[in-house]
Amino acid sequence: MTQFNGKWKLTSSDKFDEYMKALDVGMVTRTMANKATPVQEITINGNEFDIKTVTTFKTTEIKGTFGQEFDETTADGREVKTTMNMDGDKLVQKQTGKKSTTLTREVSGDELTMTLVVDDLVCVRKYKRSD
């Protein structure tokens, strides 16, 4: 799990606008999010996780214990119930709300691939280790 620890800067994004549209995110928020180059700061320590996402206009942070549901307000303002788990070497975040979505993070070398799924839409965002 320690392969996730560190800072990760977004390098590419595919179908992110479509993903946000599927979640009913408004145009202004989508426009700002599409222009952002977020850095994810991930810390996993035993059964605890902390993921801080930093952009020039907003910072969000989720902290918790693997397997325990918690309330999350997403960067786009959605109120969801979230559960974080490890599935083999993948970090899997499930958000349940008006629309449910799954965010899966995988590390290969100095690249983190984040796959976001809502309904039948798949968005892939790639990050490069930046620390």
C-alpha positions as CSV (number, residue, x, y, z in Angstrom):
1,M,0.0,0.0,0.0
2,T,2.9,2.4,0.6
3,Q,3.4,2.7,-3.2
4,F,0.5,5.2,-3.1
5,N,2.2,7.5,-0.6
6,G,3.4,10.8,-2.0
7,K,2.3,13.6,-4.3
8,W,0.8,12.9,-7.7
9,K,0.3,15.6,-10.4
10,L,-2.3,15.2,-13.1
11,T,-0.7,14.7,-16.6
12,S,-3.7,13.5,-18.7
13,S,-7.4,13.1,-18.6
14,D,-9.8,11.3,-20.9
15,K,-13.6,11.8,-20.7
16,F,-13.5,13.9,-17.5
17,D,-16.1,16.4,-18.8
18,E,-18.4,13.5,-19.8
19,Y,-18.0,12.0,-16.3
20,M,-18.9,15.2,-14.6
21,K,-21.9,15.7,-16.9
22,A,-23.1,12.2,-16.0
23,L,-22.9,13.3,-12.3
24,D,-25.0,16.4,-13.1
25,V,-22.2,18.8,-12.3
26,G,-23.0,22.3,-13.6
27,M,-21.2,24.0,-16.5
28,V,-19.2,26.6,-14.5
29,T,-17.8,23.9,-12.1
30,R,-17.0,21.6,-15.0
31,T,-15.2,24.4,-16.9
32,M,-13.0,25.2,-13.8
33,A,-12.4,21.5,-13.1
34,N,-11.3,20.8,-16.7
35,K,-8.8,23.6,-16.5
36,A,-7.3,22.5,-13.2
37,T,-4.2,20.4,-12.8
38,P,-4.7,18.8,-9.4
39,V,-2.1,17.3,-7.2
40,Q,-3.2,14.4,-5.0
41,E,-1.3,14.0,-1.7
42,I,-1.9,10.4,-0.6
43,T,-0.9,9.0,2.8
44,I,-1.7,5.5,3.8
45,N,-0.6,4.4,7.3
46,G,-1.8,0.9,8.3
47,N,-5.6,0.9,8.1
48,E,-5.9,4.7,7.8
49,F,-5.9,6.8,4.7
50,D,-5.6,10.6,3.9
51,I,-6.1,11.9,0.4
52,K,-5.8,15.7,-0.1
53,T,-6.5,17.0,-3.6
54,V,-5.1,20.5,-4.2
55,T,-5.9,22.9,-7.2
56,T,-5.4,26.6,-7.5
57,F,-9.1,27.2,-6.7
58,K,-10.0,24.5,-4.3
59,T,-8.5,21.9,-1.9
60,T,-10.4,18.9,-0.6
61,E,-9.4,16.2,1.8
62,I,-10.8,12.8,2.8
63,K,-9.5,10.9,5.8
64,G,-10.7,7.7,7.3
65,T,-10.3,4.0,8.0
66,F,-10.5,1.4,5.3
67,G,-13.9,-0.3,5.2
68,Q,-15.7,2.3,7.2
69,E,-18.3,4.4,5.5
70,F,-18.1,8.2,6.0
71,D,-19.8,11.4,4.7
72,E,-18.0,13.2,1.9
73,T,-18.6,16.5,0.2
74,T,-17.0,16.1,-3.2
75,A,-15.0,18.9,-4.9
76,D,-18.1,19.6,-7.1
77,G,-20.3,19.9,-4.1
78,R,-22.1,16.5,-4.1
79,E,-23.0,15.0,-0.8
80,V,-22.2,11.2,-0.8
81,K,-21.5,8.3,1.4
82,T,-18.0,7.0,0.7
83,T,-16.1,3.8,1.5
84,M,-12.4,3.2,0.8
85,N,-11.0,-0.3,0.4
86,M,-7.9,-2.0,-0.9
87,D,-8.6,-4.6,-3.6
88,G,-5.3,-6.3,-4.1
89,D,-2.9,-3.5,-5.2
90,K,-5.8,-1.1,-6.1
91,L,-7.2,1.6,-3.9
92,V,-11.0,1.6,-4.5
93,Q,-13.2,4.5,-3.5
94,K,-17.0,4.0,-3.7
95,Q,-19.3,7.0,-3.6
96,T,-23.0,6.5,-3.1
97,G,-25.5,9.3,-3.5
98,K,-28.0,10.6,-6.1
99,K,-25.6,8.9,-8.6
100,S,-23.1,6.3,-7.5
101,T,-19.5,6.2,-8.8
102,T,-16.3,4.2,-8.2
103,L,-12.8,5.7,-8.3
104,T,-10.0,3.2,-8.6
105,R,-6.4,4.2,-8.2
106,E,-3.5,2.0,-9.3
107,V,0.3,2.6,-9.2
108,S,2.8,1.4,-11.8
109,G,6.3,2.8,-11.3
110,D,6.0,6.6,-11.0
111,E,2.5,6.7,-12.6
112,L,-0.8,6.6,-10.8
113,T,-3.9,5.8,-13.0
114,M,-7.2,6.8,-11.6
115,T,-10.3,5.2,-13.3
116,L,-13.6,6.9,-12.6
117,V,-16.8,5.0,-13.5
118,V,-20.4,6.2,-13.4
119,D,-23.2,4.2,-15.1
120,D,-21.4,2.8,-18.2
121,L,-19.1,5.8,-18.6
122,V,-15.3,5.3,-17.9
123,C,-13.0,8.3,-17.4
124,V,-9.2,7.8,-17.0
125,R,-6.9,10.3,-15.4
126,K,-3.2,9.8,-15.2
127,Y,-0.8,11.3,-12.6
128,K,3.0,11.4,-12.3
129,R,4.8,11.2,-9.0
130,S,5.9,14.7,-8.1
131,D,7.7,14.4,-4.8
